[in-house]
Amino acid sequence: MIANRIVYACAGYTIVALDETYGGLLWSGGYCSGAPIVANGSVYSDDGQIFAFTLPTLAPNVIRRAPSLSQLKPDLSLVEVRTPDIAK
Amino acid sequence: MRQWIQHAPAALFLLAAAPALAAAPTITNFSPTLGPIGSTVVITGAAFTGATSVTFGGVGSHYTVNSATKITASLPATATGPIAVTTAGGTAASTAKFNVTPGAQASPVSMHPQGNVTVTASGMDAYTAIDVYFDLTDEVLAVSNGSGIASVTFRLPANAAPGAHSITFDERSTHKAAQTPITVDTDWLQAGFAYNSAGFNVFEGALDRTTVSTLDVIWAKTNGGAGNHTPLVEQNGIIFSGDVYGVVRAYAATTGTLVWTANPGGWLAQRTPVIYGGNIYFLNATNIFAYKVNCGTNGATCKPFWTQTLANYPNGGGGLSLSNGVLYATSSNGEIYPVNPTTGALGTPFYADSNAYGGITSPVAFSADGSFAYAADGDTILAAYSGGGFSSYQNTYGVSGVAFGGHLGFFESGDGVLHELNGREWAATLANGSYCYSTPAVGYGTVFAGDCNAVYAYTAETERFFGRTTGWGPYPVS
């Protein structure tokens, strides 16, 4: 399968991630007996055992906190989008 | 006198037939008395049965009539104002006003990168400029209306990482603010994704050439203990699989915890399931089973909300696919069954090629223009339908399923040839006679095909432009 310029295949019962432009090996790991899937930044395969791989930045123990107002910097170039009044 | 005699029974009849006047509703209380958009408000009073409208500040809401004395309503985007309940008996308005505090909502609450989301805040100041942020990025400058409501639609960034994010409304002058969560997802709804079997997750943005090398295993879970299984699918953070013993398992995608299971029986393995409309559909050797994606928690055992028996059993390798809101199930005699995903009702089955008597061995792939194609067993036929009618291709070495890229369909044959549905045979060959054919993947103007030895990439101009071997095969890519 293909996602974000990477081809994922089950190669010799191992998952491989190849650069779609020239086939360079970017990563390999796990076990598989069919094509892996990619969803939500994670790779899943199944050969009777399901393997789940993800990025360190997306690991379950990584908590993405909502920003505080002090962190927000307005973009002064934006054009106004008006909300129409409610017709009651 | 005669007139009186004639009219009296009529008058009496009319009086007797007149419906009892419905009691007028009354509102005695509501709780809470203030809150942001989306708040659940319990309204108590009398004569609520059959309520036809519940409004907050004159704006209609979603509500449930729990009893004659209780209504539960969800606060709409509105301004501070009284609550009104309307029934056949009249309209009751609260004397006190519901006070709307700053709050925000997103619709939908989960979306893929590049998808449009409508976000609404209420309880803001009237006619004021409000910056709307996706996490830390100022996406839109909204201006609220006279009711202090701001509502805008914008496209999520292409590189939005999967998982939880925040939408923040921040008044530019006063910094009165409201915030709501939103989830970014790149679900995988069917083997092949997006029902065209192209094997292309067009929304994935987190994994890229620079990050993929950092992939690390987060969980591994024995899945029924047998190598055969259905292709994996994913939605709402749940991974689904069916095994050879007829057991369905739903795992939490981030932890591998068993969310729910089901035991429809039969051989689910190698038959493609489909997720559609919040439901997941599995096919075994005789039946289709429909489950809610979120039908259980904590390892609960789910029951299907419908089951449908097919007259001709589905072959292994076949399965379910979807086009224009209709499920399609493959069968052993080459027929394709349309299935209503809501009720399970079968439509009239049809052939694309009546010679596919050995049974259909791939899910039916659909292109956006209404073409479809599939592989079949027997003498190994690939049958296809396009605007020009049915056609078929026969190869004794076997054929893979079809992947569509745009209006073009591609498949492999066991004698090592990559085919285009229009009849073109691509000059570059896969491993000849390998039998290691699998459905290609199509994306970025390139067709990726695997055989026993490698993954190959093809374009229309260059045909094969790379072959990558990393071990011994097979090399399924889709």
Interface residues (C-beta under 8 A of the other chain):
Chain A: M1 I2 A3 N4 R5 I6 V7 Y8 A9 C10 A11 G12 Y13 T14 V16 A17 L18 D19 E20 Y22 G23 G24 L25 L26 W27 S28 G29 G30 S33 G34 A35 P36 I37 V38 A39 N40 G41 S42 V43 Y44 S45 D46 D47 G48 Q49 I50 F51 A52 F53 T54 L55 P56 T57 L58 A59 P60 R64 A66 P67 L69 Q71 L72 K73 P74 D75 L78 V79 E80 V81 R82 T83 P84 D85 I86 K88
Chain B: G58 V59 A77 T78 A129 D131 Y133 D135 L136 D138 V140 L141 A142 V143 S144 N145 G146 S147 I149 A150 S151 V152 A161 P162 G163 A164 H165 S166 T168 D170 R172 H175 A177 Q179 P181 D185 T186 D187 W188 A191 F193 A198 G199 F200 N201 E204 G205 A206 L207 D208 R209 T211 V212 S213 T214 L215 D216 V217 I218 W219 A220 K221 T222 N223 G224 G225 A226 G227 N228 H229 P231 L232 V233 E234 G237 I239 S241 Y251 A253 T254 T255 G256 S438 A441 V442 G443 Y444 T446 F448 G450 A454 V455 A457 F466 G467 R468 T470 G471 W472 G473 P474 Y475 P476 V477 S478
